[in-house]
């Protein structure tokens, strides 16, 4: 079975910020479909235990006060989300799908460690983790897309929804369920295009420069996962080279699908 026809667990988080090492989960969603099994959906609201900055609230609309009143304790949410994802991987053979997956998976990993919980990898009991990242796939498939506008990036989820002719609701966007499901639908469209004749692609796709969907044709999940490790590293290196034109010290982490964990150092700490 080719990769886009199997069971997929769409995963997304909304958080207190964009630093995976220090910020916290506010909402989470896991929507699992396909593979001949019943669908499953889960969505969680956490009280992160810290203030939610106004900048984060402006994105996902959840205030500190609302999270404190209606959210579950963060430790319970983190444990439930990791357990749900692990169960779909272990019992259903699901691939985890999302947009810019290293952010979400690393955030979940760090939250598990913060509360002394088993990480997602530890819960898999040796089963392989396969991931599908729509940002990585899209950047390889259509490498020369320009920004639609000054305000909208070439690889934002909204841009991909437009390119792959999916509906987009600005009010619902940045809700974790909406974003997770949209990413899964984009992955499905990329898979379809990879297995279509070029002549059957939509005209706006055929008109792009150096389109490379067929690089993903007839791959197993394991093969696609390994290919994305290579592509993510290549894409990060290219972006780093671009940034270094103005900042010689710029660095872009190409780790995928998870940023490695580094044990905190105690060197220099008070005795």
C-alpha positions in Angstrom: 0.0 0.0 0.0 1.4 3.4 -0.9 1.8 5.9 1.9 -1.2 8.2 1.3 -3.8 5.3 1.4 -3.0 4.1 4.9 -4.1 5.1 8.4 -3.2 8.7 9.3 -3.2 10.5 12.6 -3.4 14.2 12.0 -1.8 16.0 14.9 -1.5 19.7 15.9 -0.9 21.9 18.9 -1.5 25.4 19.9 0.9 26.7 22.5 2.0 29.6 24.7 4.7 30.5 22.2 7.2 29.2 19.6 10.1 28.1 21.8 9.8 24.3 22.0 12.2 24.2 25.0 10.3 26.5 27.3 6.8 27.1 26.0 3.7 25.0 26.9 0.8 23.3 25.2 -2.6 25.0 25.4 -4.7 22.9 23.0 -4.0 19.6 21.2 -5.9 17.6 18.6 -5.4 14.1 17.2 -7.8 13.0 14.3 -7.2 9.5 13.0 -8.7 8.1 9.8 -8.3 5.5 7.1 -6.6 2.1 7.0 -9.9 0.2 7.2 -10.4 1.1 10.9 -13.0 3.3 12.6 -12.2 7.0 12.8 -11.1 8.5 16.1 -10.9 12.1 17.3 -9.6 13.7 20.4 -9.2 17.4 21.3 -7.8 18.8 24.6 -7.6 22.1 26.4 -4.9 22.5 29.0 -4.3 24.9 31.8 -0.6 25.3 31.0 0.3 26.6 34.5 1.8 29.8 33.1 0.5 33.0 31.6 -0.5 32.8 28.0 1.1 35.8 26.2 -1.2 38.2 24.4 0.7 37.4 21.1 -0.3 33.7 21.5 -3.9 34.5 22.4 -4.1 36.6 19.3 -3.4 33.5 17.2 -5.5 30.8 18.9 -7.9 33.0 20.9 -7.4 31.3 24.2 -6.7 33.5 27.2 -5.0 32.6 30.5 -8.3 33.1 32.3 -10.2 30.8 30.0 -7.6 28.1 30.1 -7.5 28.2 33.9 -11.3 27.9 34.2 -12.0 25.3 31.5 -8.7 23.5 30.9 -7.5 20.2 32.4 -4.2 20.1 34.3 -1.4 20.2 31.8 0.2 17.0 33.0 -3.0 15.1 32.3 -3.4 16.6 28.8 0.2 15.8 27.9 -0.1 12.2 29.0 -3.4 11.7 27.2 -2.1 13.2 23.9 1.1 11.1 23.9 -0.9 8.0 24.8 -3.5 8.5 22.1 -0.8 9.0 19.4 1.2 6.0 20.6 -1.9 3.8 20.5 -2.7 4.7 16.9 0.9 4.0 15.9 1.2 0.7 17.8 -2.3 -0.7 17.3 -3.3 0.8 13.9 0.0 1.3 12.2 -0.8 5.0 11.7 1.6 7.6 10.4 1.5 11.0 12.2 0.8 13.8 9.8 1.0 17.5 10.3 2.5 20.8 9.0 6.0 21.6 10.3 5.9 18.5 12.4 9.2 19.1 14.3 7.6 21.9 16.2 4.7 19.8 17.5 6.5 16.6 18.1 9.4 18.4 19.9 7.0 20.4 22.0 5.2 17.2 23.1 8.5 15.5 23.8 9.6 18.4 26.1 6.3 18.5 27.9 6.5 14.8 28.6 10.0 15.3 30.0 8.8 18.3 32.1 6.3 16.2 33.9 8.4 13.0 34.1 6.1 11.1 31.7 7.2 8.6 29.1 7.9 10.2 25.8 6.1 9.3 22.6 9.1 7.2 21.5 9.2 5.4 24.8 5.6 4.5 24.5 6.0 2.9 21.1 7.7 -0.2 22.5 9.9 -0.6 19.5 7.3 0.0 16.9 8.6 2.4 14.1 7.3 6.0 14.1 6.5 7.2 10.6 5.7 10.9 10.0 4.4 12.9 7.1 5.2 16.6 7.1 3.3 18.6 4.5 5.7 21.5 4.7 8.7 19.2 3.8 6.7 17.5 1.0 5.3 20.7 -0.5 8.7 22.4 -0.5 10.2 19.6 -2.5 7.3 19.2 -4.8 6.9 22.9 -5.7 10.3 24.4 -4.8 10.0 27.8 -6.5 6.6 29.0 -5.3 6.6 32.8 -4.4 4.9 34.3 -1.5 1.3 35.2 -2.3 1.7 38.5 -0.5 3.9 40.4 1.9 1.7 39.1 4.8 1.4 35.5 3.6 4.3 33.1 3.3 4.9 30.6 0.5 4.8 27.6 2.9 2.1 28.6 5.4 -0.8 26.2 5.9 -3.3 28.7 4.3 -1.1 28.9 1.2 -1.0 25.1 0.8 -4.7 24.9 1.3 -5.1 27.4 -1.6 -2.6 25.6 -3.8 -4.2 22.2 -3.3 -7.7 23.6 -3.7 -9.0 23.0 -0.2 -11.4 25.2 1.7 -10.0 27.7 4.2 -11.9 29.4 7.0 -9.9 32.3 8.6 -12.1 32.1 11.7 -11.6 28.4 12.3 -7.9 28.5 11.3 -5.3 28.2 14.2 -7.8 25.9 16.0 -5.8 22.7 16.4 -8.4 20.4 15.0 -9.0 22.6 11.9 -5.2 22.8 11.2 -4.6 19.1 11.8 -7.4 18.0 9.5 -6.3 20.5 6.8 -2.8 19.1 7.0 -4.1 15.6 6.5 -6.1 16.6 3.5 -3.1 18.4 2.0 -1.0 15.2 2.5 -3.8 13.3 0.7 -3.7 15.7 -2.2 0.1 15.5 -2.5 -0.2 11.7 -2.5 -2.8 11.8 -5.3 -0.7 14.2 -7.4 2.3 11.9 -6.9 0.4 9.0 -8.4 -1.3 10.9 -11.3 0.0 11.5 -14.8 1.5 15.0 -15.2 -1.0 15.6 -18.0 -3.9 15.1 -15.5 -2.6 17.7 -12.9 -4.6 20.9 -12.5 -3.3 23.6 -14.8 -2.0 25.8 -12.0 0.2 22.9 -10.8 1.5 22.2 -14.3 2.4 25.8 -14.6 4.8 25.8 -11.6 8.6 25.5 -12.2 10.3 22.1 -11.7 7.4 20.4 -10.1 8.5 17.1 -8.4 5.5 15.3 -7.0 6.6 12.0 -8.7 9.5 11.8 -6.3 6.9 10.5 -3.8 5.3 7.9 -6.1 5.1 4.3 -5.0 6.8 4.8 -1.7 6.1 2.9 1.5 5.6 4.9 4.7 9.1 3.9 5.8 10.6 5.0 2.5 8.8 8.3 2.6 9.8 8.9 6.2 13.5 8.3 5.4 13.3 10.6 2.3 11.9 13.4 4.4 14.8 13.2 6.8 17.1 13.9 3.9 14.8 16.6 2.4 14.4 18.4 5.7 18.2 18.6 6.1 18.7 19.8 2.6 15.9 22.5 3.0 17.4 23.7 6.3 20.8 24.0 4.8 19.5 26.0 1.9 17.6 28.4 4.2 20.7 28.7 6.4 22.8 29.7 3.4 20.3 32.3 2.5 20.2 33.8 6.0 24.0 33.9 6.1 24.0 36.5 3.4 23.1 39.0 6.0 23.9 37.1 9.2 27.1 35.0 9.1 26.2 33.3 12.4 22.7 32.3 11.3 21.8 28.7 11.9 18.8 26.6 10.9 18.1 23.3 12.6 17.5 20.6 10.0 16.6 17.9 12.6 13.4 16.0 11.6 10.9 14.9 12.7 12.1 15.7 16.3 14.8 18.0 17.6 17.3 15.9 19.7 17.0 16.2 23.5 20.0 17.6 25.3 20.3 16.9 29.0 20.5 20.2 30.9 23.9 20.9 32.1 24.6 21.4 35.8 28.1 22.8 35.2 28.6 26.0 37.2 25.4 25.5 39.3 25.5 26.3 43.0 26.5 23.3 45.2 
